[in-house]
Amino acid sequence: MSWTKLDERAVDTVRILAADAVEKVGNGHPGTAMSLAPAAYLIFQQHLRHDPAHPEWVGRDRFVLSPGHTSLTLYLQLFLSGYGLELKDLEELRTWGSQTPGHPEYGHTAGVEITTGPLGQGLASAVGFAYAQRRMRGLLDPDAPAGTSPFDHTVWVMASDGDLQEGVTSEASSLAGHQELGNLVVVYDENHISIEDDTDVSFTEDVLARYAAYGWHTQRVDWTATGEYVEDVPALDAALRAAKAETGRPSIISLRTVIGWPAPTKQNTGKVHGSALGKDEVAAVKELLGFDPSASFAVDADVLAHARAVADRGAEAHARWEEAYDRWRSSNPDAAALLDRTQSGELPADWTDALPVFEAGKDVSTRAASGKVLNAIGPALPELWGGSADLAESNNTTIEGSPSFIPESRQTDAWKGNPYGRVLHFGIREHAAAAIVNGIVLSSKTRAFSGTFLIFSDYQRPAIRLSALMGIPSIYVWTHDSIGLGEDGPTHQPVEQLASLRAIPNLDVVRPADANETAWAWRTILENTSNPAGIVLTRQNLPVYDRSAEGGFADASGVARGGYVLAEAMSGGSPVEPEVLLLATGSEVQLAVQARESLQSEGIPTRVVSLPCLEWFNRQDAAYRESVLPASVRARVSVEAGVAQGWRELVGDAGRIVSLDHFGASADYKTLFREFGITAEAVAAAGRDSLAAAREAVAAR
């Protein structure tokens, strides 16, 4: 390695800038950025393959800063490397409109690969980054010798004590070891300090022993080993090189640091973790490191020029990569076309021809229909892959005939596969499954999904929220969507989950009513690349509606608009303006259909509106929404086997809501729907009641 006086000065400059930036804004996390400065600088300058002029370069390594609170650790390296951040951006840390928000945000600042907000998400999603690298190599260049493909790259991660305490990292790290992800290198900053000061109060396990048990390659670099604090950069460099050379296992390096070093009175304390050092302490640090205590945000020109020479080295590495990449494209035109298409987010022109059409007359659960859709479109969409959190047969998430994504030594009698396979097995790790899918989508632009029961979306929620925040098209398959799963009882019966998921901005929650709605739901989800979606599916069978001209039900293409008129109000055999609107999703649409028949027989023209995705419906223009839910019709009933929250604004003051605002019970689903009053009779009665209320309101004017 090369480590000169200019490198040392650059590292010390980083420490000063970290202290200055937090001091200026008055809040933030200076300590880790100061003590990790040598490690981050070493990685960006001498280990990370990157080209600051082209942050989206396909052949780049990926760098993930898991403890997002120490955002300066990343921002300062982006500044030194020439990614476009300048001193003014550092001075605007954590302020309105700046390029340096409190936590790094994907899509906001060049060089930020992922939004790592809650601790643990970065490391867990980095496992997904490593999954994606291996899958892309398998899709595009499977026969190239190790280390020779344009699609070989390393995923570098910095993690903290806090990251290692979060449960999601345990889930994901266990999977990483099982998958033998030799392209993943984690530097664990073991500084023993968090907000509550010394982590000995809550965290004393042997982390490296745990990771060795997971099957990781482990190393320790202790800068306190001599009794003095000595930043042994060559030792860290050697460990990084050994980690990258280990291709059969993921690697973790425990780097023992002293947080906030060299702040004379606040180093190694909880105070330096999450608050400004204070004017006097900042001045003292500057004096210790040979900087002018009266100068702020000062960077020597020769230091900056030396550090930014990494951009030239990156450009040279990029150029060499392009030569190999061009040779690959010439030799692999079909794979090159696949890469171009996936990177653009385009789908094959004729892929929808593979979507199945389900005939009316046979009841089918939407989870079964979803499985048939996946198996039908799988051959047309090689970029589509995923699996379940140990519920494959229940979730119907297996693309049959496809190999599992698994080391060959890990195959079982039931599941055969290879390292480049397509079917994912997350085990009983719902949270990691969602985080890993986020990493896959971020790193490769393939379309990945994870499956579990809807009730366990609660375990996934932090990762779901981050996918929505980042605006990435992760896909969640949630089955067993209501009390319709019956005998499993209230612990497994989702009641509040639909409403709580709909409360997440930028997340599409899609609950189809029959098999053909399910096919259109998948189509619409896959055609959208701007945000995540969850498809919510039944365990119990549902009728498949006859959508022919004679059948009386509208074409399922209305799903793409989020809501549509499934069955129109009729009088004398002709469509008429409705007097009552029945709004429903999923398995409860059939109840609305049955209730319509009762109301129609009483001479009350009734329209059934299927609303599989409220988010999609709300994106339609006002004219379309009015055509489906005319404001003049105040008699409205919603029916959904979940809490009423969210429906009042659709049904209005004269409307009625048939819902489930308490937990379920253990019994067969027909008994539960009957006992809890979620029936066609209840919907019809609510329709009559709403109509009476609407007429009274008109009369009272």
Stockholm file with secondary structure:
# STOCKHOLM 1.0

chainA/1-701         MSWTKLDERAVDTVRILAADAVEKVGNGHPGTAMSLAPAAYLIFQQHLRHDPAHPEWVGRDRFVLSPGHTSLTLYLQLFLSGYGLELKDLEELRTWGSQTPGHPEYGHTAGVEITTGPLGQGLASAVGFAYAQRRMRGLLDPDAPAGTSPFDHTVWVMASDGDLQEGVTSEASSLAGHQELGNLVVVYDENHISIEDDTDVSFTEDVLARYAAYGWHTQRVDWTATGEYVEDVPALDAALRAAKAETGRPSIISLRTVIGWPAPTKQNTGKVHGSALGKDEVAAVKELLGFDPSASFAVDADVLAHARAVADRGAEAHARWEEAYDRWRSSNPDAAALLDRTQSGELPADWTDALPVFEAGKDVSTRAASGKVLNAIGPALPELWGGSADLAESNNTTIEGSPSFIPESRQTDAWKGNPYGRVLHFGIREHAAAAIVNGIVLSSKTRAFSGTFLIFSDYQRPAIRLSALMGIPSIYVWTHDSIGLGEDGPTHQPVEQLASLRAIPNLDVVRPADANETAWAWRTILENTSNPAGIVLTRQNLPVYDRSAEGGFADASGVARGGYVLAEAMSGGSPVEPEVLLLATGSEVQLAVQARESLQSEGIPTRVVSLPCLEWFNRQDAAYRESVLPASVRARVSVEAGVAQGWRELVGDAGRIVSLDHFGASADYKTLFREFGITAEAVAAAGRDSLAAAREAVAAR
#=GR chainA/1-701 SS CCCCHHHHHHHHHHHHHHHHHHHHHTCSCHHHHHHTHHHHHHIIIIICCCCTTCTTCTTCCEEEESCGGGHHHHHHHHHHHTSSCCHHHHHTTTSTTCSSCSSCCTTTSTTCCSCCCSTTHHHHHHHHHHHHHHHHHHHHCTTSCTTCSTTCCCEEEEEEHHHHHSHHHHHHHHHHHHHTCTTEEEEEEECCEETTEEGGGTCCSCHHHHHHHHTCEEEEEETTTTSSCCCCHHHHHHHHHHHHHCCSSCEEEEEECCTTTTCTTTTTSHHHHHSCCCHHHHHHHHHHHTCCTTCCSCCCHHHHHHHHHHHHHHHHHHHHHHHHHHHHHHHCHHHHHHHHHHHHTCCCTTGGGGSCCCCTTSCEEHHHHHHHHHHHHGGGCTTEEEEESSCHHHHTCCCTTCCEESCGGGCCSSCCEETTCSEEECCSCHHHHHHHHHHHHHHHCCEEEEEEEGGGHHHHHHHHHHHHHHTCCCEEEEESCSGGGGGGCGGGCCSSHHHHHHTSTTCEEECCSSHHHHHHHHHHHHHCCSSCEEEECCSSEECCCCCSTTTCCCCGGGGGGSCEEEECCEETTEECCCSEEEEECGGGHHHHHHHHHHHHHTTCCEEEEECSCHHHHHHSCHHHHHHHSCTTCCCEEEECSSCCTTCHHHHCTTCEEECCCSCCCSSCHHHHHHHTTCSHHHHHHHHHHHHHHHHHHHHTC
#=GC SS_cons         CCCCHHHHHHHHHHHHHHHHHHHHHTCSCHHHHHHTHHHHHHIIIIICCCCTTCTTCTTCCEEEESCGGGHHHHHHHHHHHTSSCCHHHHHTTTSTTCSSCSSCCTTTSTTCCSCCCSTTHHHHHHHHHHHHHHHHHHHHCTTSCTTCSTTCCCEEEEEEHHHHHSHHHHHHHHHHHHHTCTTEEEEEEECCEETTEEGGGTCCSCHHHHHHHHTCEEEEEETTTTSSCCCCHHHHHHHHHHHHHCCSSCEEEEEECCTTTTCTTTTTSHHHHHSCCCHHHHHHHHHHHTCCTTCCSCCCHHHHHHHHHHHHHHHHHHHHHHHHHHHHHHHCHHHHHHHHHHHHTCCCTTGGGGSCCCCTTSCEEHHHHHHHHHHHHGGGCTTEEEEESSCHHHHTCCCTTCCEESCGGGCCSSCCEETTCSEEECCSCHHHHHHHHHHHHHHHCCEEEEEEEGGGHHHHHHHHHHHHHHTCCCEEEEESCSGGGGGGCGGGCCSSHHHHHHTSTTCEEECCSSHHHHHHHHHHHHHCCSSCEEEECCSSEECCCCCSTTTCCCCGGGGGGSCEEEECCEETTEECCCSEEEEECGGGHHHHHHHHHHHHHTTCCEEEEECSCHHHHHHSCHHHHHHHSCTTCCCEEEECSSCCTTCHHHHCTTCEEECCCSCCCSSCHHHHHHHTTCSHHHHHHHHHHHHHHHHHHHHTC
//
